[in-house]
Amino acid sequence: MKNVLVTGGTRGLGLATAERLAADGFHVIATGRTMSPELERVVSASSATGRVSYAELDLSESDAIHDFIRRTTSLHGPLYGLVNNAALGHDGVLATMHESQIEELVRVNLVGSILVTKYACRSMLMQREGRVVNIASIIARTGFNGLSVYAATKSAFLGFSKSLAREV
């Protein structure tokens, strides 16, 4: 069974992605800062097949990402896929947004996701197969009032995705 890591897999789009991948026969490692009741139900329902598991991952803790990927591949085997879905979106006008919120958005939405990709890709390159799916937002292209920093991180993530596709 091929392993796919889904960041932000505890609810919403990430959870739906995890469920779909599991239904398609993949083993999914859904990550998030905390286990949601929705994901807990999915993990319990798949306990017989073991298709969905949870692993705690906080993308704001950049120093822990390399060890997280190493532990994950040790426990589950090589990664076939990565879905970068996790993101934060602080709503606020830039002029009044606190610097710590700006830094957190850049650290989670961009730096954390890039680092997860860096370490997850190693497993895929060694296997000579794999897939990376990066989830952005229409706001990356259109902008939106009160979401300038979020839009900046998602626009940068689109550029990262285009260049990564050429690299790997």
N, CA, C and O of each residue as an XYZ file, in Angstrom:
672
protein
N       0.852     -1.174      0.000
C       0.000      0.000      0.000
C       0.901      1.241      0.000
O       1.812      1.348      0.821
N       0.650      2.158     -0.904
C       1.450      3.372     -1.020
C       1.021      4.393      0.026
O      -0.168      4.553      0.300
N       2.006      5.086      0.609
C       1.770      6.073      1.659
C       1.669      7.478      1.096
O       2.488      7.896      0.277
N       0.647      8.204      1.550
C       0.480      9.604      1.173
C       0.317     10.420      2.441
O      -0.514     10.103      3.292
N       1.110     11.466      2.560
C       1.049     12.385      3.694
C       0.159     13.555      3.303
O       0.366     14.174      2.260
N      -0.831     13.858      4.135
C      -1.739     14.982      3.880
C      -1.616     15.951      5.045
O      -2.049     15.647      6.157
N      -1.022     17.125      4.793
C      -0.946     18.122      5.856
C      -2.291     18.827      5.959
O      -2.993     18.998      4.962
N      -2.636     19.228      7.158
C      -3.942     19.857      7.358
C      -5.059     18.885      7.080
O      -6.104     19.261      6.549
N      -4.838     17.616      7.442
C      -5.803     16.568      7.127
C      -6.823     16.292      8.203
O      -7.484     15.254      8.172
N      -6.969     17.194      9.155
C      -7.869     16.921     10.277
C      -9.302     17.382     10.053
O     -10.206     16.974     10.782
N      -9.515     18.220      9.058
C     -10.884     18.690      8.780
C     -10.938     19.330      7.395
O      -9.907     19.518      6.750
N     -12.123     19.655      6.954
C     -12.312     20.380      5.702
C     -11.763     19.663      4.489
O     -11.909     18.448      4.348
N     -11.130     20.428      3.614
C     -10.597     19.904      2.359
C      -9.547     18.824      2.600
O      -9.516     17.824      1.883
N      -8.696     19.011      3.590
C      -7.661     18.017      3.892
C      -8.250     16.686      4.322
O      -7.776     15.632      3.899
N      -9.267     16.724      5.147
C      -9.923     15.493      5.590
C     -10.634     14.810      4.421
O     -10.570     13.588      4.282
N     -11.308     15.591      3.589
C     -11.980     15.016      2.415
C     -10.962     14.379      1.473
O     -11.221     13.324      0.893
N      -9.809     15.018      1.322
C      -8.742     14.467      0.491
C      -8.231     13.159      1.076
O      -8.029     12.184      0.352
N      -8.024     13.139      2.391
C      -7.554     11.930      3.068
C      -8.548     10.785      2.885
O      -8.149      9.654      2.606
N      -9.825     11.072      3.039
C     -10.856     10.033      2.872
C     -10.866      9.496      1.445
O     -10.976      8.289      1.232
N     -10.751     10.388      0.474
C     -10.772      9.965     -0.928
C      -9.555      9.105     -1.263
O      -9.679      8.081     -1.935
N      -8.384      9.525     -0.794
C      -7.168      8.755     -1.046
C      -7.259      7.368     -0.409
O      -6.849      6.377     -1.013
N      -7.792      7.302      0.798
C      -7.959      6.004      1.469
C      -8.930      5.124      0.690
O      -8.695      3.926      0.529
N     -10.021      5.717      0.207
C     -10.991      4.956     -0.578
C     -10.376      4.448     -1.883
O     -10.798      3.426     -2.422
N      -9.375      5.175     -2.382
C      -8.690      4.772     -3.617
C      -7.546      3.787     -3.363
O      -6.817      3.426     -4.287
N      -7.391      3.356     -2.109
C      -6.420      2.305     -1.796
C      -5.093      2.749     -1.225
O      -4.200      1.922     -1.043
N      -4.936      4.015     -0.939
C      -3.686      4.501     -0.357
C      -3.737      4.423      1.166
O      -4.816      4.432      1.758
N      -2.573      4.346      1.792
C      -2.482      4.548      3.240
C      -2.208      6.027      3.437
O      -1.239      6.556      2.892
N      -3.040      6.694      4.202
C      -2.958      8.137      4.396
C      -2.488      8.441      5.805
O      -3.020      7.909      6.779
N      -1.491      9.298      5.901
C      -1.070      9.842      7.179
C      -1.565     11.278      7.187
O      -0.981     12.151      6.545
N      -2.643     11.515      7.915
C      -3.245     12.844      7.997
C      -2.602     13.592      9.152
O      -2.513     13.064     10.261
N      -2.154     14.813      8.905
C      -1.485     15.575      9.950
C      -2.270     16.814     10.322
O      -3.117     17.299      9.572
N      -1.960     17.302     11.498
C      -2.530     18.533     12.003
C      -1.943     18.814     13.366
O      -1.196     18.006     13.918
N      -2.288     19.968     13.900
C      -1.779     20.305     15.234
C      -2.478     19.495     16.315
O      -1.880     19.170     17.341
N      -3.745     19.170     16.084
C      -4.497     18.330     17.021
C      -5.460     17.451     16.232
O      -5.890     17.806     15.134
N      -5.784     16.319     16.798
C      -6.746     15.402     16.177
C      -8.145     15.995     16.325
O      -8.544     16.380     17.424
N      -8.876     16.067     15.241
C     -10.255     16.559     15.283
C     -11.199     15.381     15.508
O     -10.852     14.244     15.190
N     -12.380     15.636     16.048
C     -13.364     14.560     16.200
C     -13.722     13.913     14.853
O     -13.974     12.710     14.786
N     -13.743     14.721     13.782
C     -14.064     14.191     12.455
C     -12.999     13.197     11.992
O     -13.323     12.116     11.501
N     -11.736     13.569     12.150
C     -10.660     12.664     11.749
C     -10.631     11.440     12.653
O     -10.355     10.334     12.188
N     -10.909     11.623     13.925
C     -10.928     10.486     14.853
C     -11.940      9.439     14.390
O     -11.676      8.239     14.467
N     -13.094      9.892     13.911
C     -14.104      8.956     13.382
C     -13.586      8.231     12.149
O     -13.811      7.030     12.000
N     -12.895      8.944     11.263
C     -12.359      8.341     10.044
C     -11.281      7.317     10.394
O     -11.261      6.220      9.835
N     -10.386      7.671     11.317
C      -9.328      6.746     11.735
C      -9.943      5.495     12.360
O      -9.517      4.379     12.063
N     -10.939      5.677     13.221
C     -11.610      4.533     13.855
C     -12.314      3.653     12.830
O     -12.252      2.426     12.907
N     -12.978      4.280     11.878
C     -13.699      3.526     10.854
C     -12.755      2.730      9.964
O     -13.133      1.694      9.416
N     -11.524      3.218      9.821
C     -10.567      2.516      8.968
C      -9.620      1.632      9.772
O      -8.623      1.149      9.234
N      -9.914      1.414     11.045
C      -8.986      0.653     11.892
C      -8.771     -0.778     11.384
O      -7.685     -1.330     11.556
N      -9.770     -1.374     10.774
C      -9.624     -2.739     10.258
C      -8.647     -2.785      9.084
O      -7.880     -3.738      8.947
N      -8.677     -1.765      8.248
C      -7.795     -1.739      7.077
C      -6.519     -0.947      7.325
O      -5.526     -1.122      6.619
N      -6.547     -0.075      8.331
C      -5.384      0.750      8.625
C      -5.057      1.754      7.548
O      -3.901      2.146      7.389
N      -6.065      2.176      6.807
C      -5.810      3.076      5.670
C      -5.593      4.529      6.067
O      -4.986      5.284      5.307
N      -6.075      4.943      7.241
C      -5.901      6.331      7.662
C      -5.328      6.345      9.071
O      -5.846      5.699      9.981
N      -4.243      7.101      9.228
C      -3.678      7.295     10.556
C      -3.431      8.781     10.764
O      -3.425      9.566      9.816
N      -3.229      9.146     12.009
C      -3.008     10.546     12.366
C      -1.603     10.710     12.915
O      -1.107      9.851     13.645
N      -0.967     11.811     12.565
C       0.324     12.176     13.136
C       0.320     13.675     13.403
O      -0.023     14.472     12.530
N       0.700     14.041     14.604
C       0.726     15.452     14.971
C       1.878     16.159     14.277
O       3.020     15.702     14.318
N       1.565     17.277     13.640
C       2.572     18.088     12.967
C       2.142     19.542     13.016
O       1.049     19.896     12.575
N       3.011     20.375     13.553
C       2.776     21.814     13.595
C       3.794     22.458     12.658
O       4.986     22.488     12.967
N       3.346     22.963     11.539
C       4.252     23.527     10.537
C       4.958     24.790     11.008
O       5.910     25.233     10.366
N       4.520     25.375     12.104
C       5.215     26.551     12.619
C       6.500     26.160     13.340
O       7.336     27.018     13.621
N       6.665     24.884     13.639
C       7.875     24.389     14.301
C       8.828     23.817     13.252
O       8.962     22.602     13.109
N       9.474     24.701     12.539
C      10.335     24.334     11.415
C      11.405     23.315     11.794
O      11.702     22.404     11.021
N      11.975     23.467     12.970
C      13.067     22.578     13.392
C      12.620     21.135     13.570
O      13.456     20.232     13.547
N      11.336     20.895     13.745
C      10.838     19.543     13.996
C      10.434     18.801     12.721
O      10.157     17.603     12.777
N      10.394     19.472     11.594
C       9.858     18.873     10.365
C      10.731     17.735      9.841
O      10.209     16.689      9.455
N      12.033     17.920      9.823
C      12.918     16.867      9.327
C      12.760     15.588     10.151
O      12.626     14.499      9.592
N      12.775     15.719     11.472
C      12.595     14.547     12.338
C      11.210     13.923     12.149
O      11.063     12.702     12.199
N      10.210     14.756     11.934
C       8.859     14.229     11.710
C       8.833     13.327     10.472
O       8.301     12.219     10.525
N       9.396     13.790      9.381
C       9.404     12.991      8.146
C      10.215     11.719      8.355
O       9.811     10.648      7.901
N      11.340     11.820      9.027
C      12.165     10.635      9.292
C      11.401      9.605     10.125
O      11.431      8.414      9.816
N      10.717     10.059     11.183
C       9.921      9.138     12.017
C       8.765      8.532     11.228
O       8.465      7.346     11.363
N       8.128      9.343     10.413
C       6.986      8.877      9.634
C       7.401      7.795      8.640
O       6.727      6.772      8.522
N       8.497      8.013      7.930
C       8.940      7.009      6.957
C       9.498      5.775      7.662
O       9.420      4.670      7.124
N      10.050      5.946      8.836
C      10.508      4.785      9.613
C       9.332      3.910     10.031
O       9.398      2.682      9.980
N       8.266      4.567     10.441
C       7.087      3.859     10.938
C       6.241      3.254      9.818
O       5.771      2.122      9.933
N       6.049      4.014      8.729
C       5.115      3.603      7.676
C       5.771      3.151      6.378
O       5.117      2.529      5.541
N       7.044      3.453      6.200
C       7.703      3.149      4.946
C       7.802      4.395      4.084
O       7.387      5.476      4.502
N       8.351      4.249      2.881
C       8.571      5.423      2.022
C       7.264      6.102      1.630
O       6.210      5.470      1.558
N       7.362      7.390      1.383
C       6.196      8.159      0.947
C       6.086      8.098     -0.571
O       7.073      8.250     -1.289
N       4.880      7.875     -1.034
C       4.588      7.949     -2.465
C       4.063      9.338     -2.816
O       4.301      9.844     -3.912
N       3.345      9.947     -1.869
C       2.723     11.226     -2.184
C       2.675     12.172     -1.015
O       2.788     11.775      0.145
N       2.504     13.435     -1.348
C       2.360     14.504     -0.373
C       1.296     15.463     -0.876
O       1.336     15.905     -2.024
N       0.347     15.780     -0.010
C      -0.640     16.820     -0.296
C      -0.402     17.927      0.718
O      -0.684     17.763      1.905
N       0.116     19.054      0.246
C       0.348     20.218      1.100
C      -0.943     21.021      1.156
O      -1.222     21.835      0.276
N      -1.725     20.780      2.203
C      -3.009     21.428      2.347
C      -3.048     22.391      3.531
O      -3.833     23.338      3.531
N      -2.214     22.159      4.533
C      -2.261     22.964      5.757
C      -1.955     24.428      5.465
O      -1.059     24.744      4.682
N      -2.708     25.309      6.101
C      -2.479     26.745      5.956
C      -3.245     27.493      7.035
O      -4.242     27.013      7.574
N      -2.748     28.670      7.326
C      -3.447     29.595      8.212
C      -3.894     30.786      7.393
O      -3.295     31.101      6.364
N      -4.946     31.451      7.845
C      -5.420     32.646      7.165
C      -5.917     33.671      8.159
O      -7.110     33.721      8.458
N      -5.012     34.495      8.677
C      -5.437     35.570      9.580
C      -6.060     36.675      8.751
O      -5.443     37.195      7.821
N      -7.260     37.021      9.088
C      -7.974     38.092      8.413
C      -7.605     39.402      9.091
O      -7.752     39.544     10.305
N      -7.132     40.345      8.314
C      -6.797     41.640      8.906
C      -6.100     42.539      7.907
O      -5.348     42.079      7.048
N      -6.359     43.804      8.030
C      -5.723     44.798      7.174
C      -4.244     44.866      7.557
O      -3.908     44.906      8.741
N      -3.378     44.878      6.572
C      -1.940     44.833      6.808
C      -1.475     45.910      7.789
O      -0.651     45.633      8.660
N      -1.981     47.110      7.663
C      -1.520     48.222      8.493
C      -1.761     47.986      9.984
O      -1.051     48.541     10.822
N      -2.745     47.177     10.313
C      -3.049     46.932     11.732
C      -2.709     45.513     12.179
O      -2.899     45.167     13.345
N      -2.210     44.696     11.264
C      -1.873     43.310     11.601
C      -0.587     43.275     12.426
O       0.378     43.972     12.112
N      -0.582     42.479     13.455
C       0.605     42.360     14.298
C       1.707     41.606     13.556
O       1.435     40.681     12.791
N       2.949     42.011     13.793
C       4.086     41.379     13.119
C       4.143     39.880     13.380
O       4.534     39.115     12.498
N       3.764     39.456     14.563
C       3.809     38.026     14.884
C       2.836     37.235     14.009
O       3.113     36.089     13.656
N       1.701     37.838     13.658
C       0.748     37.161     12.768
C       1.309     37.057     11.351
O       1.136     36.038     10.683
N       1.975     38.102     10.901
C       2.593     38.084      9.570
C       3.641     36.982      9.513
O       3.663     36.182      8.577
N       4.501     36.946     10.511
C       5.556     35.929     10.564
C       4.980     34.519     10.639
O       5.502     33.597     10.011
N       3.908     34.351     11.405
C       3.285     33.027     11.529
C       2.717     32.553     10.189
O       2.871     31.387      9.827
N       2.069     33.445      9.462
C       1.522     33.083      8.156
C       2.623     32.660      7.191
O       2.479     31.660      6.488
N       3.705     33.402      7.151
C       4.816     33.063      6.260
C       5.460     31.750      6.701
O       5.786     30.907      5.865
N       5.643     31.576      8.005
C       6.289     30.368      8.527
C       5.453     29.122      8.239
O       6.000     28.102      7.818
N       4.156     29.184      8.456
C       3.302     28.011      8.257
C       2.973     27.794      6.785
O       3.211     26.711      6.250
N       2.434     28.804      6.135
C       1.930     28.646      4.769
C       3.028     28.456      3.729
O       2.797     27.869      2.673
N       4.211     28.951      4.029
C       5.266     28.890      3.032
C       6.467     28.067      3.508
O       6.771     27.022      2.933
N       7.136     28.528      4.537
C       8.359     27.851      4.983
C       8.070     26.418      5.436
O       8.770     25.491      5.028
N       7.060     26.230      6.264
C       6.735     24.889      6.747
C       6.388     23.940      5.616
O       6.851     22.800      5.593
N       5.584     24.398      4.688
C       5.189     23.552      3.558
C       6.376     23.237      2.642
O       6.485     22.126      2.124
N       7.255     24.207      2.447
C       8.445     23.959      1.626
C       9.343     22.923      2.307
O       9.876     22.034      1.642
N       9.510     23.032      3.612
C      10.359     22.068      4.320
C       9.757     20.663      4.311
O      10.486     19.686      4.138
N       8.452     20.547      4.491
C       7.815     19.228      4.404
C       8.075     18.636      3.025
O       8.400     17.455      2.903
N       7.933     19.453      1.992
C       8.166     18.990      0.630
C       9.617     18.557      0.441
O       9.885     17.516     -0.159
N      10.543     19.348      0.947
C      11.963     19.026      0.826
C      12.258     17.632      1.353
O      12.896     16.829      0.672
N      11.802     17.346      2.552
C      12.129     16.060      3.172
C      11.269     14.919      2.632
O      11.744     13.787      2.543
N      10.030     15.188      2.273
C       9.166     14.146      1.708
C       9.639     13.744      0.315
O       9.560     12.572     -0.050
N      10.127     14.696     -0.456
C      10.605     14.408     -1.818
C      11.768     13.428     -1.818
O      11.920     12.647     -2.756
N      12.574     13.463     -0.793
C      13.723     12.551     -0.737
C      13.256     11.100     -0.820
O      13.856     10.283     -1.519
N      12.189     10.793     -0.103
C      11.635      9.443     -0.124
C      11.142      9.081     -1.523
O      11.348      7.963     -1.995
N      10.496     10.028     -2.171
C       9.962      9.785     -3.507
C      11.077      9.625     -4.534
O      11.004      8.762     -5.409
N      12.105     10.457     -4.425
C      13.227     10.368     -5.360
C      13.948      9.028     -5.229
O      14.374      8.446     -6.227
N      14.084      8.543     -3.998
C      14.738      7.249     -3.784
C      13.918      6.116     -4.408
O      14.484      5.143     -4.905
N      12.597      6.239     -4.386
C      11.716      5.229     -4.968
C      11.532      5.430     -6.469
O      10.987      4.567     -7.157
N      11.989      6.571     -6.966
C      11.868      6.942     -8.373
C      10.407      7.068     -8.829
O      10.076      6.867     -9.998
N       9.549      7.411     -7.856
C       8.151      7.696     -8.182
C       7.543      8.494     -7.039
O       7.997      8.418     -5.897
N       6.525      9.250     -7.360
C       5.835     10.003     -6.328
C       5.051     11.159     -6.912
O       5.159     11.484     -8.094
N       4.263     11.764     -6.051
C       3.415     12.883     -6.452
C       3.391     13.913     -5.330
O       3.338     13.562     -4.151
N       3.431     15.182     -5.709
C       3.259     16.275     -4.764
C       2.120     17.129     -5.279
O       2.134     17.574     -6.427
N       1.134     17.356     -4.427
C       0.006     18.217     -4.761
C       0.015     19.366     -3.769
O      -0.077     19.154     -2.560
N       0.125     20.576     -4.281
C       0.128     21.769     -3.441
C      -1.192     22.505     -3.585
O      -1.615     22.848     -4.689
N      -1.829     22.739     -2.459
C      -3.112     23.438     -2.454
C      -2.850     24.921     -2.203
O      -2.254     25.288     -1.191
N      -3.293     25.761     -3.116
C      -3.134     27.206     -2.958
C      -4.518     27.825     -2.732
O      -5.315     27.289     -1.963
N      -4.795     28.905     -3.369
C      -6.074     29.590     -3.215
C      -6.269     30.533     -4.388
O      -5.301     31.069     -4.928
N      -7.496     30.732     -4.777
C      -7.798     31.690     -5.836
C      -7.330     33.087     -5.429
O      -7.048     33.930     -6.281
N      -7.251     33.319     -4.124
C      -6.817     34.626     -3.616
C      -5.366     34.912     -3.990
O      -4.949     36.070     -4.025
N      -4.592     33.855     -4.270
C      -3.206     34.055     -4.714
C      -3.168     34.847     -6.014
O      -2.220     35.593     -6.259
N      -4.180     34.692     -6.836
C      -4.222     35.379     -8.138
C      -5.091     36.635     -8.129
O      -4.808     37.597     -8.843
N      -6.150     36.621     -7.316
C      -7.094     37.737     -7.359
C      -6.886     38.753     -6.254
O      -7.247     39.920     -6.406
N      -6.299     38.314     -5.123
C      -6.218     39.176     -3.957
C      -7.580     39.274     -3.287
O      -8.597     38.898     -3.869
N      -7.592     39.776     -2.076
C      -8.846     39.967     -1.356
C      -8.585     40.930     -0.203
O      -7.550     40.853      0.459
N      -9.521     41.827      0.029
C      -9.406     42.806      1.104
C      -9.212     42.107      2.456
O     -10.002     41.240      2.829
N      -8.171     42.484      3.177
C      -7.926     41.921      4.500
C      -7.119     40.636      4.498
O      -6.863     40.065      5.558
N      -6.711     40.170      3.316
C      -5.954     38.919      3.232
C      -4.664     39.089      2.425
O      -4.242     38.166      1.728
N      -4.042     40.256      2.519
C      -2.855     40.512      1.698
C      -1.693     39.594      2.043
O      -0.997     39.131      1.139
N      -1.462     39.318      3.314
C      -0.340     38.455      3.690
C      -0.638     37.012      3.303
O       0.235     36.311      2.793
N      -1.861     36.570      3.542
C      -2.275     35.230      3.122
C      -2.096     35.088      1.610
O      -1.560     34.086      1.138
N      -2.544     36.091      0.855
C      -2.402     36.064     -0.605
C      -0.935     36.017     -1.016
O      -0.577     35.325     -1.968
N      -0.097     36.744     -0.308
C       1.334     36.738     -0.628
C       1.927     35.347     -0.420
O       2.726     34.887     -1.236
N       1.545     34.673      0.667
C       2.096     33.336      0.919
C       1.609     32.347     -0.130
O       2.373     31.489     -0.575
N       0.367     32.456     -0.521
C      -0.178     31.524     -1.509
C       0.372     31.819     -2.906
O       0.574     30.892     -3.691
N       0.613     33.072     -3.227
C       1.244     33.411     -4.509
C       2.662     32.860     -4.570
O       3.081     32.304     -5.585
N       3.387     33.019     -3.481
C       4.748     32.465     -3.416
C       4.708     30.947     -3.534
O       5.583     30.343     -4.154
N       3.701     30.340     -2.943
C       3.568     28.881     -2.994
C       3.309     28.404     -4.426
O       3.770     27.332     -4.818
N       2.578     29.195     -5.199
C       2.364     28.858     -6.613
C       3.683     28.895     -7.374
O       3.959     28.006     -8.180
N       4.497     29.912     -7.125
C       5.801     29.991     -7.768
C       6.691     28.825     -7.367
O       7.389     28.255     -8.206
N       6.669     28.473     -6.097
C       7.412     27.319     -5.609
C       6.968     26.054     -6.342
O       7.799     25.250     -6.762
N       5.663     25.885     -6.490
C       5.115     24.688     -7.139
C       5.583     24.567     -8.589
O       5.950     23.482     -9.040
N       5.567     25.681     -9.313
C       5.998     25.666    -10.713
C       7.472     25.289    -10.841
O       7.842     24.493    -11.704
N       8.300     25.856     -9.991
C       9.730     25.544    -10.050
C      10.010     24.129     -9.574
O      10.862     23.447    -10.145
N       9.313     23.672     -8.541
C       9.482     22.311     -8.041
C       9.151     21.294     -9.126
O       9.837     20.281     -9.263
N       8.111     21.562     -9.891
C       7.717     20.650    -10.967
C       8.854     20.477    -11.975
O       9.033     19.388    -12.520
N       9.604     21.515    -12.221
C      10.749     21.433    -13.147
C      11.928     20.703    -12.519
O      12.688     20.029    -13.214
N      12.080     20.837    -11.199
C      13.203     20.193    -10.500
C      13.039     18.698    -10.364
O      13.984     17.938    -10.575
N      11.847     18.279    -10.015
C      11.657     16.856     -9.704
C      10.816     16.152    -10.752
O      10.564     14.952    -10.637
